[in-house]
Amino acid sequence: MAKSKILTSIFTFTFTLTFFLFSTFTSAESSSFHRTMSPTSLGLLKEKLSHLHFYFHDTPRGPKPTSVRVAQASMTNMSSTGFGFVVMCDDPLTVGPEPGSKLVGKAQGIYGSADQEQTGLLMVMNLVFTEGKYNGSTLSLLGRNMMYSAVREMPIVGGSGVFRFARGYALAKTHTFDLKTRDAVVEYNVYLIHY
């Protein structure tokens, strides 16, 4: 009789301990990986639509280039589209098209020729803003840029700071392009939905 009470107590204790450890482990695992949240818990209130307008200055030559070719394929120089070149950039973003216009940020990232038939660039950029309420905020642009089209549309796939949870698109239009120096000034209109 005493033996069966001891066995029952051991079984109950072992079962309770196992159940407790299992439930603690599974709830800790699930809560550390995923949980559903309300946007207001992060201070996110109402979504809004914003329009940003600025000029992108790409200067690949001269005493202080803002973009530098960092790679190319062996066939790039024989390609009519420059297929295979990759450029790293840190291009100024300004209020107006003039080089001395007020700086509002930088376009930092890479672009490369990704089309063998047409002059089409793959653009992967962080638009890093340095002005006013947008100072320290970024937008991530990822898309295809058909350089010689009048207007190019590229997606905005995210952001940080003021632009957390941003989504939208950018319209790029060449303002000036110098065939000799390859310097370009591109007008950008960016439309965003963000909190």
N, C-alpha and C positions, 0 to 999 in steps of 0.2 A: 504494500500500500504506500509506504513512504517512498519506495523506488519509483512508482508510477507518478506520484506527486512531483518528484524531482524531475523526471523526464518531461512531464507536462509543463513544468515551469521553464525548463531549458528550451523546449520547443516553442513556447509562447514568447520567451525572451528573444530567441533567434529569429522567429518570424517577425516580431515587432521591430527589431533592429534592422533586419533586411528590408522590410517595407519602408521604414523611416529613411534609410540610406538611399534606397531606390527612388523614392519620391523626391527627396532633396536633390539628388543627382539629376534627375530628369527635369525638374522645374528649374534648377540652376542652369542646365544646358539650354533649355528652350528660351529662358528669359535673357541669357547673355547673347544669343544669336538673333532673335527676332521678337519684336513686339509691335503692336499696332498703336499709333499715336495720333492725337489730334494736332493739326497744324498750329492751333493756338497755344499748345504746350511749349512750342518753340518761339512764341511771340509773333507768329505769322498771322496777320489779320486778313485783309482783303487783297485779292490779286488786282494788279493794275497793268495797263499797257503804257509803255514808255517808248519814246522815239529819241534816238541819239543821232547827231549829225556831226561828222568830223572828216578830216582829210588824212590819208595814209601816205607817207613819204618814203619811198624805197630808193636808196642810193647805193648801187653796187660798186661804184668806182669813186675815185678821188682820194683826198688825204684822210678822210674819216668815213669809210663806207658803213652803211647801216645794215647791209645784207652781204653775206659772203657765201660763195659756192663751196660746199664742204665735201661733195662727192659727185661723181658722174660715172656712167658706164663707159666701157671701151668704145661703144658705138655712138655715144651721145653727139660727138662733133660731126658725124655723118648723117644724123637724123634731121629731117626738115623741121621737126618740132622740138628738138633738143631733148628727146625722150631719155630719161634716166638721170638728169641732173637734180641735185638736191641743194637747197640754199637755206642757211640759218639766218634769221633776221632779228633785229632789234630796232624797228622802224618807228619814228615819231608819229604821233597822232596829234593833229592840230585843229584849231577852230576854223582857220581859213586855209586856202591852197598855197599861200606864200610860205616859203621855208622859215621865215622869222615869225610866223603867226604863233599865237599863244599855244603852248604845249598842254594837252589835256591827258596824255597817256602815251603808251608804247604798244606796238604790236610785236609780240615776242613769240617766235616759233619757227616752223619750217614750211617751205613750199618746194614742190618739185614737179617736174614734167612727167605726167602719168598717162599721156595719150600719144600713140604713135601716128595717128591720122590727123589730128588737129592740135593746136596749141592749147592744151588743157592742163591746168595745174591742180595738184592736190594741195589744199591749204589746211594746215593744222596750226592754229594760232591762239595765244592767250592775249586778249585785249586788256591791258593793265592800265587802269585809270588812276590819275594822280591829281585830279582837280575837284574841288568842292565836296559835295556830299558823296561823290563817287570815289574819292581818294582811297586807294587800297582795295577797291573792288575789281573783279575781273569778269570777263566773259570768255567762253570757249567757243571758237569758231572752227568748224570742221566741214569741209566740202570741196566741190569742184569749181574751179575758176577758169572759165573759157575766156582767156585774156583779151581776145580781139572782138568779143561780143560787146554790143553797146552797153548793156546792163547785165551783170551777173548776180545770181541769187545763191547765197550759201547759208546753211543752217547755223543757228546759235544753239549749242547743245547743252549749255549749263553755265554756271557762274558761281561767284563767291562774294562774300560781303553783302552789299546792298542787293546784289543780283543772285542770291541763293535761290535755287529752284527755277532759274530763268530758262525760258525757251523762246525761240523766235527765229528771225531770219535777218540777214544783212544783204542789202543791195549795193553793189560796187559798180562805179562808173568811172572810167579813166578820164581824168581832168587834163593831164599832160603826160606825154611819153616821148622821150628823146631817143631816137633810134641809134645815135652814135654812143651816148654814154649809158643808155639803158635806164636812166633815172625815170621814175614814174611817180606821179601824184594821182592818187585815186580817191574819189569822193565816196564816202560810206554813209548810207542811211540804214540804221539798225532799229528794228521794231521788236520789242520784248514784252512778254508777259512774265511778271514776277510779283513777289509779295512786297 
